[in-house]
Amino acid sequence: DQGQNWTRAQGIGDFAIYSIIFHPDNSNIVYASALGSGVFKSNDGGRNFTPLGDSSLKYTYRLAMSSGDSNVLVASSNVFFAQLSTEEQISGKYGGIFQSKNGGETWKELTAGIRKYGEDNPVEFFGWLYNFGHLPNYEMILMDPKDPNHLIVGHHGENVVVTHDGGVTWEKSLPEQMVPGNIHNYAYCLGFSSDFRKIYACTCGRGLFRGILDKTQKLTWDFADTANAKKSKSGLQPRNAQEARR
């Protein structure tokens, strides 16, 4: 009735609800994320919700649905906003990025392969990749409408990270074009054009960036102050997993 009266949804509890997604073809199907409780689904337009998945989805912060296939969902965590201790946040035991291709019935973790990254090969260690897996604080995720395995992730500390193969491999999206010297930065909000060729990233205190996807799906960013970026190098990146923990 246009907001005159409101009824409390049942089954979801007293949690911070950060994402609500309606099925594009059936408004009775609604998904919601409850930080501290997990992912929920309603089949009656939001009157009643039932939980999806298991405890691994407990710290889900954001939900995304593929615009090309509404059965494809992604649930991403933010254990910082869940107020877990620093030790718990970097333990690799909580949170992650999870994908469902059957409307939330089953889920696959896309960051499982980097949970122990850097433990055995410190010489080849990349600090950002360790942080990406062990600081599971993901702000927003975009899915290519034509390829649900092509994901662009805004991270709370490591800018924009990309996978083209559903999480088998990850790469940081040309960070030197976004912030000085690879220093930490937050990509809070992401957006894309209707053809998924232009990607936009809103950062915390460093402005707005636009990325252009070429034919190989590589992102090149502009709106950056490249002259300032070259002057401001940071030597604080960890060299191995032990340094990352410290």
N, C-alpha and C positions, 0 to 999 in steps of 0.2 A: 504493500500500500504506500509506496514512495517514501518509506522511512517514518511513517507515522507511528508504527508499532514495531517492536523488536522481540524476537524469541531467542533465547540462549541455545546454541547448538549443544547437542548431547554427545557424550562419549570422548571428548577431546581433553577435558580437564582444564585446570588453571595453569596454563603455560603461556609463554610468549609465542604468539603465532606470527611468523615472519613472512610466510608465503601462502597464498590461496590461488589455486588455478582451476578454472572451469573448463571442462571438455568443450571444444569448439562446436561439436555437433549434437551434444546432449547436455543441457544445462543441469540435469539431475546429478551428473557425475562431477564431484568436486574433490580436489586434493588439497591438503593443508599440511604444513610443517609446524610442529610444536617443539621448540628448542628445549631439550631435556626430557622429551617423551617419544619423539619420532615422527613418522609420516602416517597420515590418516587419509581415509577415503570415505566419501559419502555417496550413496546412490539415490538419495532423496532430496537433492538440492541443498544440502547443508544442514538439514534438521538433525541428522544423526551421523556420527562418524565412527569408523572402526579402524584399528591400527593395521598397518602394513609392515611387512618385513620383520626383522628381529632387533635385538638390542644394539646392533652395530649402527642402526639408523637413529639412535637416541638423540644425538646432537645435531640433527639436521636443521640447517638455518635457512637455506634457500631451495626452492624447487624450480625446475625448468621442464618444459614440455616441447618436444619437437614440433615445429610448425608444419613439417612434412608428414609426420606420422604421430598421431596423438597417443599411441600406445607406448611411445618412447619417452621415458621420464628420467631426469637426473636429480638426485638428492645430494646436496653438499653441506658439509658441517661448518661450524665456527665454534671451536672449543674455547676461544678467548671470550666471546660473548656469553658462553655457558659458564664462565667464571671458574673453570678448572684451574688448579694450581699450575705453576710453570713446569714442575716436574711431570705432571699428568699431560700437559699440552705437548711436550717434546718426547713423550714416551713411545709414540707410535701405536698406542693401544686404543686410542679413541678417535672417532670421527673418520673422515675420508670423503671420497667422491664415489657415489654409487649410481649405477645405471640399470633401469628396467626397460625391457623391450616388450613387455606383455601387460602394460597398464598397472604395474606395481605388484603383480603376483610374486615375482622372483626378482632378485637384485644381484648385481655383480659389482664388486669393489674395483675401481679403476686405478687406485693408488697403492694396491697391495704390493706391487712389484718393486716399490722404492722404499718400503718400510725399513729395511736394513741397509739401505744404500750408504756406501762409504765405510762400512765396518771393516771390510776385508781388503779394500783397494783404496787406501787414503791418497795414493799418488794421483789417481784419476778422479779425485773427489771434487764435486761441484757443490759449493755451499748452498746455492739457490735451490738445487734439486732436493737436497736434504731438508731444507726448510719447507719446501713445498709439500713433502710427504710427512714430515714430523711436526709441522705446525699447520694442522688441517683447518685453517681459517680461510675459507673460500667465500668471496663476496658475491660473485655472480657468475653464471655460466651461460654461454651462447652455444647453440647447436646448429650446425649447418643443416638447412632444411632438406638438402639432397643427400646428406651423409651424416647419420647420427653418431658416427665414430669420430667425426671432426668436431672437436670441442675447443672453445676458447674460454679460459678461466681467468677471472679477476681474483688475485690473491691478496690477502691482508698482510703484505710485507714483501711480496716478490713480483709486483706488477702483473703482467699478463703472461700466462703459460698456456701452451697449445699442445694438443695431441691430434694426430691424424689417423690413429689406429686403435681408438677406443681404450687408451691408457697403457698400451704396451710400451710406448716410448713417449716422453714429454720433452719439450724444448721451451726455453724462455724466449719470448718474442722480442728480439733485438733490443735489449734493455738500454743499450747506450744511446738509442734514439729517444728514449722516454725520460730517463733521469740521469743525473751526473754519476758517472763511474760505478754503475751497478748498485748504488746504495739503496737501502730498503725504501719502498714506496707502496702506497695502498691504491689499488685500482678498485674503487668502491662500486662503480656502476658501469655497465657495458651496454652498448646498443649497436644495432646493425641496420643497414639499408635493406630494402625489400629483396634485392637480388643477392644479398650476403656478400657483396664485394667491398663494402666500406664498413669498417668496424670503428666504433667510438669508445674511448675509455676516459672516464672521469676519475681524476686522481685526488688525493688528499693534499692540497697545498701546492701542487705543481701543474695545475691547469688541465685543459682538455686536449686529448690527442685523437687523431684520426689515422686509422690504419687502412691501407689499400691491399687487398688480396690479389696477387698476380695469378697467372695460369697454373703455377705450381703450388698454389695455396700458401705462399709465403707472404707474411705481413710486413709491410714497410710503413713506418709511422712518420707523420709530419706534425706541424704545429710545435715542434721541439726547438729549444734553444741549444743547437749543437755546439756553438762556440763556448757557451758556459759549461756544457757537459764535459768538454775536453779539459777544462781547467780544474774540475772538481773530482779528482780521483779519490776513491776510498780504498784503504788497505785493510779494512776491518772484516772482510769476508773470511769465514773459517776455512781451514785447509783440510779438515777431516771431521768425522762425526763427533769425536771427543771435544774438539774445539767448538763445534756447533752447540753442543750441550752446555759448555761453560758460558 
